[in-house]
Amino acid sequence: VQLQAYGGGLVQAGGSLRLSCTASGDTFSRSAMKGWYRQAPGKQRELVATITSGGTTIYADSVKGRFTLSRDNAKNTVYLQMDSLKPEDTAVYYCQQSSMRGIYWGQGTQVTVSS
């Protein structure tokens, strides 16, 4: 199972980025729980958002109203639309997939928000 993440970069505060993560090699991908986590320097990895196979989402309080998580099961891809970005959103973002096959992580993509 491989998770390939795309879309990180450098953006000014108030700007937007969209991350995507495509899974391959997992026949249970369409029924998997998918999500994004992030880890800032010197801090523990934390949950950003998760989405069930049916589309139910959970967001960290710090990103509610600014980030939107969605998935396209036909493409085995999950998207994280990040709007109104703040400097405190700066971190390496990791996608995760949890299915009957196991828990898998993507390689991480850097998001840097300048003030």
N, CA, C and O atoms as CSV, one atom per row, in Angstrom:
chain,resi,resn,atom,element,x,y,z
A,1,VAL,N,N,0.854,-1.189,0.000
A,1,VAL,CA,C,0.000,0.000,0.000
A,1,VAL,C,C,0.886,1.233,0.000
A,1,VAL,O,O,1.821,1.344,0.793
A,2,GLN,N,N,0.582,2.151,-0.892
A,2,GLN,CA,C,1.328,3.408,-0.960
A,2,GLN,C,C,0.366,4.581,-0.962
A,2,GLN,O,O,-0.675,4.557,-1.620
A,3,LEU,N,N,0.734,5.603,-0.215
A,3,LEU,CA,C,-0.007,6.858,-0.197
A,3,LEU,C,C,0.917,7.942,-0.723
A,3,LEU,O,O,2.002,8.156,-0.183
A,4,GLN,N,N,0.492,8.623,-1.770
A,4,GLN,CA,C,1.296,9.677,-2.381
A,4,GLN,C,C,0.602,11.016,-2.158
A,4,GLN,O,O,-0.520,11.236,-2.614
A,5,ALA,N,N,1.288,11.900,-1.453
A,5,ALA,CA,C,0.721,13.209,-1.128
A,5,ALA,C,C,1.278,14.274,-2.060
A,5,ALA,O,O,2.435,14.218,-2.477
A,6,TYR,N,N,0.426,15.249,-2.377
A,6,TYR,CA,C,0.803,16.354,-3.258
A,6,TYR,C,C,0.242,17.652,-2.699
A,6,TYR,O,O,-0.712,17.647,-1.921
A,7,GLY,N,N,0.850,18.771,-3.107
A,7,GLY,CA,C,0.198,20.056,-2.919
A,7,GLY,C,C,0.748,20.984,-1.872
A,7,GLY,O,O,0.231,22.089,-1.711
A,8,GLY,N,N,1.773,20.586,-1.153
A,8,GLY,CA,C,2.327,21.504,-0.177
A,8,GLY,C,C,3.036,22.665,-0.846
A,8,GLY,O,O,3.207,22.694,-2.064
A,9,GLY,N,N,3.444,23.619,-0.026
A,9,GLY,CA,C,4.173,24.757,-0.565
A,9,GLY,C,C,4.223,25.909,0.402
A,9,GLY,O,O,3.915,25.772,1.586
A,10,LEU,N,N,4.621,27.058,-0.133
A,10,LEU,CA,C,4.752,28.288,0.639
A,10,LEU,C,C,3.631,29.238,0.239
A,10,LEU,O,O,3.396,29.475,-0.946
A,11,VAL,N,N,2.947,29.775,1.233
A,11,VAL,CA,C,1.835,30.685,0.970
A,11,VAL,C,C,1.819,31.768,2.043
A,11,VAL,O,O,2.262,31.548,3.170
A,12,GLN,N,N,1.311,32.925,1.684
A,12,GLN,CA,C,1.178,33.997,2.660
A,12,GLN,C,C,-0.045,33.754,3.545
A,12,GLN,O,O,-0.993,33.073,3.155
A,13,ALA,N,N,0.006,34.322,4.730
A,13,ALA,CA,C,-1.139,34.230,5.636
A,13,ALA,C,C,-2.396,34.748,4.937
A,13,ALA,O,O,-2.381,35.767,4.247
A,14,GLY,N,N,-3.483,34.005,5.145
A,14,GLY,CA,C,-4.729,34.342,4.484
A,14,GLY,C,C,-4.939,33.636,3.163
A,14,GLY,O,O,-6.030,33.675,2.595
A,15,GLY,N,N,-3.900,32.994,2.678
A,15,GLY,CA,C,-3.972,32.299,1.405
A,15,GLY,C,C,-4.535,30.897,1.527
A,15,GLY,O,O,-4.981,30.474,2.594
A,16,SER,N,N,-4.504,30.178,0.399
A,16,SER,CA,C,-5.084,28.842,0.336
A,16,SER,C,C,-4.126,27.864,-0.317
A,16,SER,O,O,-3.291,28.231,-1.144
A,17,LEU,N,N,-4.271,26.613,0.078
A,17,LEU,CA,C,-3.580,25.504,-0.559
A,17,LEU,C,C,-4.521,24.314,-0.567
A,17,LEU,O,O,-5.414,24.206,0.274
A,18,ARG,N,N,-4.312,23.426,-1.523
A,18,ARG,CA,C,-5.073,22.173,-1.526
A,18,ARG,C,C,-4.107,21.001,-1.563
A,18,ARG,O,O,-3.281,20.886,-2.468
A,19,LEU,N,N,-4.222,20.150,-0.584
A,19,LEU,CA,C,-3.425,18.936,-0.538
A,19,LEU,C,C,-4.261,17.773,-1.087
A,19,LEU,O,O,-5.481,17.737,-0.927
A,20,SER,N,N,-3.594,16.850,-1.719
A,20,SER,CA,C,-4.267,15.632,-2.164
A,20,SER,C,C,-3.409,14.426,-1.807
A,20,SER,O,O,-2.191,14.533,-1.664
A,21,CYS,N,N,-4.052,13.301,-1.667
A,21,CYS,CA,C,-3.355,12.069,-1.299
A,21,CYS,C,C,-4.040,10.906,-2.014
A,21,CYS,O,O,-5.227,10.646,-1.819
A,22,THR,N,N,-3.276,10.226,-2.833
A,22,THR,CA,C,-3.804,9.111,-3.604
A,22,THR,C,C,-3.238,7.798,-3.084
A,22,THR,O,O,-2.031,7.651,-2.893
A,23,ALA,N,N,-4.135,6.854,-2.863
A,23,ALA,CA,C,-3.743,5.545,-2.356
A,23,ALA,C,C,-3.702,4.530,-3.483
A,23,ALA,O,O,-4.505,4.577,-4.415
A,24,SER,N,N,-2.757,3.619,-3.380
A,24,SER,CA,C,-2.675,2.512,-4.333
A,24,SER,C,C,-2.290,1.238,-3.599
A,24,SER,O,O,-1.600,1.277,-2.580
A,25,GLY,N,N,-2.745,0.107,-4.129
A,25,GLY,CA,C,-2.347,-1.171,-3.568
A,25,GLY,C,C,-3.200,-1.677,-2.429
A,25,GLY,O,O,-2.867,-2.693,-1.819
A,26,ASP,N,N,-4.296,-0.996,-2.124
A,26,ASP,CA,C,-5.170,-1.436,-1.033
A,26,ASP,C,C,-6.572,-1.661,-1.592
A,26,ASP,O,O,-7.260,-0.711,-1.967
A,27,THR,N,N,-6.984,-2.914,-1.644
A,27,THR,CA,C,-8.307,-3.214,-2.180
A,27,THR,C,C,-9.423,-2.732,-1.262
A,27,THR,O,O,-10.586,-2.679,-1.662
A,28,PHE,N,N,-9.064,-2.382,-0.033
A,28,PHE,CA,C,-10.056,-1.868,0.922
A,28,PHE,C,C,-10.066,-0.349,0.981
A,28,PHE,O,O,-10.675,0.237,1.876
A,29,SER,N,N,-9.391,0.293,0.025
A,29,SER,CA,C,-9.224,1.742,0.084
A,29,SER,C,C,-10.544,2.490,0.091
A,29,SER,O,O,-10.686,3.496,0.786
A,30,ARG,N,N,-11.510,2.007,-0.675
A,30,ARG,CA,C,-12.771,2.741,-0.778
A,30,ARG,C,C,-13.560,2.704,0.521
A,30,ARG,O,O,-14.399,3.576,0.746
A,31,SER,N,N,-13.323,1.741,1.366
A,31,SER,CA,C,-14.031,1.663,2.636
A,31,SER,C,C,-13.176,2.159,3.797
A,31,SER,O,O,-13.584,2.084,4.956
A,32,ALA,N,N,-12.007,2.659,3.482
A,32,ALA,CA,C,-11.074,3.056,4.532
A,32,ALA,C,C,-11.405,4.419,5.124
A,32,ALA,O,O,-11.958,5.297,4.461
A,33,MET,N,N,-11.045,4.560,6.393
A,33,MET,CA,C,-11.027,5.888,7.020
A,33,MET,C,C,-9.782,6.583,6.505
A,33,MET,O,O,-8.704,5.990,6.478
A,34,LYS,N,N,-9.920,7.827,6.098
A,34,LYS,CA,C,-8.775,8.588,5.601
A,34,LYS,C,C,-8.642,9.886,6.383
A,34,LYS,O,O,-9.617,10.404,6.927
A,35,GLY,N,N,-7.445,10.391,6.429
A,35,GLY,CA,C,-7.270,11.622,7.179
A,35,GLY,C,C,-5.943,12.292,6.931
A,35,GLY,O,O,-5.070,11.766,6.240
A,36,TRP,N,N,-5.814,13.465,7.510
A,36,TRP,CA,C,-4.583,14.240,7.476
A,36,TRP,C,C,-4.158,14.563,8.897
A,36,TRP,O,O,-4.979,14.897,9.752
A,37,TYR,N,N,-2.879,14.459,9.126
A,37,TYR,CA,C,-2.255,14.846,10.373
A,37,TYR,C,C,-1.141,15.828,10.043
A,37,TYR,O,O,-0.722,15.931,8.890
A,38,ARG,N,N,-0.665,16.540,11.038
A,38,ARG,CA,C,0.442,17.459,10.811
A,38,ARG,C,C,1.380,17.476,11.998
A,38,ARG,O,O,0.999,17.195,13.134
A,39,GLN,N,N,2.621,17.816,11.692
A,39,GLN,CA,C,3.627,17.887,12.740
A,39,GLN,C,C,4.481,19.120,12.520
A,39,GLN,O,O,5.187,19.239,11.519
A,40,ALA,N,N,4.404,20.029,13.471
A,40,ALA,CA,C,5.229,21.237,13.441
A,40,ALA,C,C,6.544,20.956,14.151
A,40,ALA,O,O,6.619,20.037,14.967
A,41,PRO,N,N,7.580,21.729,13.856
A,41,PRO,CA,C,8.879,21.512,14.506
A,41,PRO,C,C,8.765,21.552,16.026
A,41,PRO,O,O,8.200,22.487,16.592
A,42,GLY,N,N,9.302,20.541,16.669
A,42,GLY,CA,C,9.305,20.498,18.127
A,42,GLY,C,C,7.983,20.092,18.754
A,42,GLY,O,O,7.837,20.114,19.976
A,43,LYS,N,N,7.019,19.722,17.919
A,43,LYS,CA,C,5.711,19.353,18.445
A,43,LYS,C,C,5.348,17.934,18.013
A,43,LYS,O,O,5.927,17.375,17.082
A,44,GLN,N,N,4.375,17.378,18.716
A,44,GLN,CA,C,3.898,16.041,18.358
A,44,GLN,C,C,2.976,16.114,17.146
A,44,GLN,O,O,2.373,17.148,16.860
A,45,ARG,N,N,2.886,14.997,16.448
A,45,ARG,CA,C,1.959,14.915,15.333
A,45,ARG,C,C,0.525,15.015,15.862
A,45,ARG,O,O,0.181,14.402,16.873
A,46,GLU,N,N,-0.299,15.793,15.167
A,46,GLU,CA,C,-1.662,15.997,15.621
A,46,GLU,C,C,-2.646,15.795,14.477
A,46,GLU,O,O,-2.326,15.970,13.302
A,47,LEU,N,N,-3.857,15.418,14.875
A,47,LEU,CA,C,-4.917,15.225,13.903
A,47,LEU,C,C,-5.353,16.564,13.322
A,47,LEU,O,O,-5.515,17.548,14.044
A,48,VAL,N,N,-5.541,16.584,12.000
A,48,VAL,CA,C,-6.121,17.753,11.342
A,48,VAL,C,C,-7.595,17.468,11.021
A,48,VAL,O,O,-8.485,18.223,11.411
A,49,ALA,N,N,-7.829,16.370,10.308
A,49,ALA,CA,C,-9.195,16.013,9.918
A,49,ALA,C,C,-9.230,14.570,9.459
A,49,ALA,O,O,-8.241,14.030,8.966
A,50,THR,N,N,-10.396,13.955,9.633
A,50,THR,CA,C,-10.606,12.602,9.131
A,50,THR,C,C,-11.944,12.529,8.405
A,50,THR,O,O,-12.835,13.349,8.624
A,51,ILE,N,N,-12.063,11.526,7.533
A,51,ILE,CA,C,-13.296,11.345,6.784
A,51,ILE,C,C,-13.555,9.846,6.641
A,51,ILE,O,O,-12.659,9.069,6.313
A,52,THR,N,N,-14.814,9.463,6.899
A,52,THR,CA,C,-15.182,8.061,6.765
A,52,THR,C,C,-15.498,7.745,5.305
A,52,THR,O,O,-15.533,8.636,4.456
A,53,SER,N,N,-15.726,6.479,5.032
A,53,SER,CA,C,-16.074,6.077,3.673
A,53,SER,C,C,-17.390,6.706,3.225
A,53,SER,O,O,-17.619,6.906,2.032
A,54,GLY,N,N,-18.246,7.012,4.187
A,54,GLY,CA,C,-19.528,7.632,3.865
A,54,GLY,C,C,-19.482,9.141,3.796
A,54,GLY,O,O,-20.481,9.787,3.480
A,55,GLY,N,N,-18.320,9.705,4.091
A,55,GLY,CA,C,-18.169,11.152,3.965
A,55,GLY,C,C,-18.327,11.948,5.250
A,55,GLY,O,O,-18.323,13.178,5.216
A,56,THR,N,N,-18.464,11.274,6.375
A,56,THR,CA,C,-18.544,11.989,7.644
A,56,THR,C,C,-17.163,12.494,8.041
A,56,THR,O,O,-16.187,11.744,8.042
A,57,THR,N,N,-17.100,13.774,8.376
A,57,THR,CA,C,-15.813,14.397,8.675
A,57,THR,C,C,-15.718,14.834,10.134
A,57,THR,O,O,-16.712,15.157,10.785
A,58,ILE,N,N,-14.488,14.830,10.612
A,58,ILE,CA,C,-14.152,15.365,11.932
A,58,ILE,C,C,-12.957,16.282,11.737
A,58,ILE,O,O,-12.004,15.938,11.038
A,59,TYR,N,N,-13.016,17.457,12.364
A,59,TYR,CA,C,-11.937,18.439,12.243
A,59,TYR,C,C,-11.390,18.799,13.612
A,59,TYR,O,O,-12.117,18.812,14.606
A,60,ALA,N,N,-10.113,19.087,13.648
A,60,ALA,CA,C,-9.531,19.681,14.841
A,60,ALA,C,C,-10.131,21.067,15.033
A,60,ALA,O,O,-10.440,21.757,14.062
A,61,ASP,N,N,-10.291,21.465,16.274
A,61,ASP,CA,C,-10.890,22.771,16.561
A,61,ASP,C,C,-10.106,23.894,15.891
A,61,ASP,O,O,-10.684,24.898,15.475
A,62,SER,N,N,-8.807,23.724,15.789
A,62,SER,CA,C,-7.955,24.790,15.251
A,62,SER,C,C,-8.171,25.033,13.758
A,62,SER,O,O,-7.768,26.076,13.243
A,63,VAL,N,N,-8.796,24.093,13.060
A,63,VAL,CA,C,-8.973,24.259,11.611
A,63,VAL,C,C,-10.441,24.316,11.196
A,63,VAL,O,O,-10.741,24.522,10.020
A,64,LYS,N,N,-11.345,24.138,12.135
A,64,LYS,CA,C,-12.771,24.168,11.798
A,64,LYS,C,C,-13.145,25.493,11.145
A,64,LYS,O,O,-12.755,26.568,11.603
A,65,GLY,N,N,-13.908,25.386,10.070
A,65,GLY,CA,C,-14.343,26.579,9.359
A,65,GLY,C,C,-13.337,27.096,8.352
A,65,GLY,O,O,-13.655,27.983,7.561
A,66,ARG,N,N,-12.125,26.554,8.369
A,66,ARG,CA,C,-11.095,26.999,7.423
A,66,ARG,C,C,-10.657,25.884,6.479
A,66,ARG,O,O,-10.330,26.141,5.320
A,67,PHE,N,N,-10.651,24.659,6.969
A,67,PHE,CA,C,-10.216,23.514,6.169
A,67,PHE,C,C,-11.424,22.655,5.809
A,67,PHE,O,O,-12.374,22.540,6.584
A,68,THR,N,N,-11.371,22.055,4.622
A,68,THR,CA,C,-12.426,21.155,4.165
A,68,THR,C,C,-11.808,19.879,3.623
A,68,THR,O,O,-10.972,19.908,2.720
A,69,LEU,N,N,-12.231,18.770,4.186
A,69,LEU,CA,C,-11.731,17.463,3.766
A,69,LEU,C,C,-12.790,16.758,2.922
A,69,LEU,O,O,-13.964,16.717,3.290
A,70,SER,N,N,-12.368,16.211,1.802
A,70,SER,CA,C,-13.298,15.483,0.937
A,70,SER,C,C,-12.566,14.295,0.322
A,70,SER,O,O,-11.342,14.196,0.402
A,71,ARG,N,N,-13.324,13.404,-0.287
A,71,ARG,CA,C,-12.702,12.228,-0.897
A,71,ARG,C,C,-13.426,11.876,-2.184
A,71,ARG,O,O,-14.621,12.123,-2.348
A,72,ASP,N,N,-12.653,11.287,-3.093
A,72,ASP,CA,C,-13.177,10.775,-4.347
A,72,ASP,C,C,-12.831,9.288,-4.374
A,72,ASP,O,O,-11.699,8.913,-4.677
A,73,ASN,N,N,-13.804,8.453,-4.057
A,73,ASN,CA,C,-13.533,7.024,-3.946
A,73,ASN,C,C,-13.158,6.407,-5.297
A,73,ASN,O,O,-12.402,5.437,-5.349
A,74,ALA,N,N,-13.675,6.958,-6.366
A,74,ALA,CA,C,-13.346,6.422,-7.688
A,74,ALA,C,C,-11.865,6.603,-8.004
A,74,ALA,O,O,-11.273,5.817,-8.745
A,75,LYS,N,N,-11.279,7.647,-7.434
A,75,LYS,CA,C,-9.859,7.940,-7.665
A,75,LYS,C,C,-8.982,7.536,-6.490
A,75,LYS,O,O,-7.768,7.736,-6.523
A,76,ASN,N,N,-9.594,6.962,-5.440
A,76,ASN,CA,C,-8.844,6.610,-4.220
A,76,ASN,C,C,-8.044,7.799,-3.698
A,76,ASN,O,O,-6.905,7.654,-3.253
A,77,THR,N,N,-8.651,8.958,-3.760
A,77,THR,CA,C,-7.957,10.199,-3.411
A,77,THR,C,C,-8.749,10.979,-2.373
A,77,THR,O,O,-9.978,11.036,-2.408
A,78,VAL,N,N,-8.006,11.578,-1.450
A,78,VAL,CA,C,-8.607,12.458,-0.459
A,78,VAL,C,C,-7.982,13.845,-0.633
A,78,VAL,O,O,-6.792,13.970,-0.922
A,79,TYR,N,N,-8.795,14.871,-0.453
A,79,TYR,CA,C,-8.367,16.248,-0.659
A,79,TYR,C,C,-8.546,17.045,0.639
A,79,TYR,O,O,-9.530,16.871,1.359
A,80,LEU,N,N,-7.586,17.912,0.916
A,80,LEU,CA,C,-7.701,18.828,2.039
A,80,LEU,C,C,-7.568,20.249,1.496
A,80,LEU,O,O,-6.477,20.694,1.142
A,81,GLN,N,N,-8.694,20.947,1.438
A,81,GLN,CA,C,-8.706,22.345,1.015
A,81,GLN,C,C,-8.454,23.206,2.251
A,81,GLN,O,O,-9.213,23.160,3.219
A,82,MET,N,N,-7.392,23.982,2.203
A,82,MET,CA,C,-7.007,24.799,3.338
A,82,MET,C,C,-7.118,26.266,2.965
A,82,MET,O,O,-6.373,26.755,2.116
A,83,ASP,N,N,-8.038,26.961,3.592
A,83,ASP,CA,C,-8.261,28.383,3.343
A,83,ASP,C,C,-7.936,29.193,4.582
A,83,ASP,O,O,-7.825,28.653,5.683
A,84,SER,N,N,-7.787,30.481,4.394
A,84,SER,CA,C,-7.484,31.394,5.508
A,84,SER,C,C,-6.324,30.863,6.335
A,84,SER,O,O,-6.387,30.814,7.563
A,85,LEU,N,N,-5.280,30.475,5.651
A,85,LEU,CA,C,-4.144,29.873,6.349
A,85,LEU,C,C,-3.464,30.860,7.287
A,85,LEU,O,O,-3.402,32.061,7.023
A,86,LYS,N,N,-2.958,30.318,8.390
A,86,LYS,CA,C,-2.284,31.108,9.413
A,86,LYS,C,C,-0.853,30.591,9.575
A,86,LYS,O,O,-0.571,29.438,9.248
A,87,PRO,N,N,0.039,31.425,10.069
A,87,PRO,CA,C,1.415,30.953,10.298
A,87,PRO,C,C,1.473,29.705,11.186
A,87,PRO,O,O,2.354,28.863,11.015
A,88,GLU,N,N,0.550,29.588,12.120
A,88,GLU,CA,C,0.546,28.425,13.010
A,88,GLU,C,C,0.107,27.137,12.299
A,88,GLU,O,O,0.169,26.059,12.891
A,89,ASP,N,N,-0.329,27.234,11.054
A,89,ASP,CA,C,-0.628,26.038,10.262
A,89,ASP,C,C,0.644,25.444,9.642
A,89,ASP,O,O,0.600,24.362,9.057
A,90,THR,N,N,1.752,26.136,9.768
A,90,THR,CA,C,3.013,25.647,9.218
A,90,THR,C,C,3.396,24.321,9.858
A,90,THR,O,O,3.494,24.216,11.080
A,91,ALA,N,N,3.609,23.317,9.025
A,91,ALA,CA,C,3.916,21.973,9.508
A,91,ALA,C,C,4.154,21.060,8.313
A,91,ALA,O,O,3.914,21.433,7.164
A,92,VAL,N,N,4.623,19.873,8.607
A,92,VAL,CA,C,4.615,18.807,7.610
A,92,VAL,C,C,3.284,18.087,7.746
A,92,VAL,O,O,2.908,17.662,8.838
A,93,TYR,N,N,2.580,17.954,6.646
A,93,TYR,CA,C,1.261,17.329,6.646
A,93,TYR,C,C,1.378,15.899,6.110
A,93,TYR,O,O,1.997,15.656,5.074
A,94,TYR,N,N,0.771,14.967,6.838
A,94,TYR,CA,C,0.818,13.556,6.484
A,94,TYR,C,C,-0.595,13.028,6.255
A,94,TYR,O,O,-1.492,13.265,7.064
A,95,CYS,N,N,-0.787,12.316,5.156
A,95,CYS,CA,C,-2.067,11.649,4.989
A,95,CYS,C,C,-1.973,10.247,5.581
A,95,CYS,O,O,-0.900,9.649,5.653
A,96,GLN,N,N,-3.114,9.750,5.997
A,96,GLN,CA,C,-3.188,8.437,6.614
A,96,GLN,C,C,-4.400,7.714,6.078
A,96,GLN,O,O,-5.426,8.322,5.774
A,97,GLN,N,N,-4.265,6.405,5.969
A,97,GLN,CA,C,-5.384,5.570,5.573
A,97,GLN,C,C,-5.456,4.387,6.527
A,97,GLN,O,O,-4.451,3.731,6.801
A,98,SER,N,N,-6.664,4.124,7.030
A,98,SER,CA,C,-6.872,3.029,7.962
A,98,SER,C,C,-7.964,2.118,7.402
A,98,SER,O,O,-9.109,2.542,7.244
A,99,SER,N,N,-7.612,0.878,7.104
A,99,SER,CA,C,-8.568,-0.065,6.547
A,99,SER,C,C,-8.332,-1.440,7.173
A,99,SER,O,O,-7.535,-1.587,8.100
A,100,MET,N,N,-9.035,-2.433,6.652
A,100,MET,CA,C,-8.868,-3.796,7.163
A,100,MET,C,C,-7.457,-4.312,6.913
A,100,MET,O,O,-6.997,-5.244,7.573
A,101,ARG,N,N,-6.773,-3.692,5.945
A,101,ARG,CA,C,-5.415,-4.114,5.645
A,101,ARG,C,C,-4.417,-3.580,6.659
A,101,ARG,O,O,-3.373,-4.189,6.892
A,102,GLY,N,N,-4.742,-2.431,7.265
A,102,GLY,CA,C,-3.840,-1.836,8.244
A,102,GLY,C,C,-3.860,-0.319,8.173
A,102,GLY,O,O,-4.715,0.277,7.517
A,103,ILE,N,N,-2.908,0.294,8.856
A,103,ILE,CA,C,-2.777,1.760,8.887
A,103,ILE,C,C,-1.530,2.140,8.093
A,103,ILE,O,O,-0.445,1.604,8.317
A,104,TYR,N,N,-1.707,3.065,7.171
A,104,TYR,CA,C,-0.607,3.469,6.306
A,104,TYR,C,C,-0.498,4.993,6.277
A,104,TYR,O,O,-1.487,5.712,6.415
A,105,TRP,N,N,0.748,5.460,6.092
A,105,TRP,CA,C,1.029,6.885,6.069
A,105,TRP,C,C,1.677,7.285,4.753
A,105,TRP,O,O,2.433,6.519,4.155
A,106,GLY,N,N,1.366,8.497,4.316
A,106,GLY,CA,C,2.056,9.082,3.188
A,106,GLY,C,C,3.385,9.651,3.619
A,106,GLY,O,O,3.739,9.605,4.797
A,107,GLN,N,N,4.125,10.190,2.662
A,107,GLN,CA,C,5.503,10.621,2.922
A,107,GLN,C,C,5.606,11.990,3.557
A,107,GLN,O,O,6.694,12.384,3.977
A,108,GLY,N,N,4.518,12.725,3.642
A,108,GLY,CA,C,4.568,14.052,4.230
A,108,GLY,C,C,4.836,15.120,3.185
A,108,GLY,O,O,5.642,14.937,2.273
A,109,THR,N,N,4.149,16.227,3.339
A,109,THR,CA,C,4.360,17.370,2.441
A,109,THR,C,C,4.400,18.639,3.290
A,109,THR,O,O,3.566,18.839,4.173
A,110,GLN,N,N,5.380,19.486,3.007
A,110,GLN,CA,C,5.608,20.686,3.814
A,110,GLN,C,C,4.646,21.795,3.416
A,110,GLN,O,O,4.483,22.111,2.237
A,111,VAL,N,N,4.021,22.368,4.416
A,111,VAL,CA,C,3.189,23.563,4.237
A,111,VAL,C,C,3.801,24.659,5.098
A,111,VAL,O,O,3.961,24.494,6.308
A,112,THR,N,N,4.139,25.773,4.471
A,112,THR,CA,C,4.725,26.906,5.177
A,112,THR,C,C,3.881,28.138,4.915
A,112,THR,O,O,3.646,28.511,3.766
A,113,VAL,N,N,3.430,28.763,5.989
A,113,VAL,CA,C,2.599,29.952,5.885
A,113,VAL,C,C,3.382,31.122,6.457
A,113,VAL,O,O,3.736,31.126,7.636
A,114,SER,N,N,3.649,32.105,5.626
A,114,SER,CA,C,4.424,33.263,6.061
A,114,SER,C,C,3.484,34.371,6.549
A,114,SER,O,O,2.366,34.533,6.060
A,115,SER,N,N,3.977,35.116,7.521
A,115,SER,CA,C,3.141,36.195,8.085
A,115,SER,C,C,3.349,37.500,7.347
A,115,SER,O,O,2.729,38.507,7.688
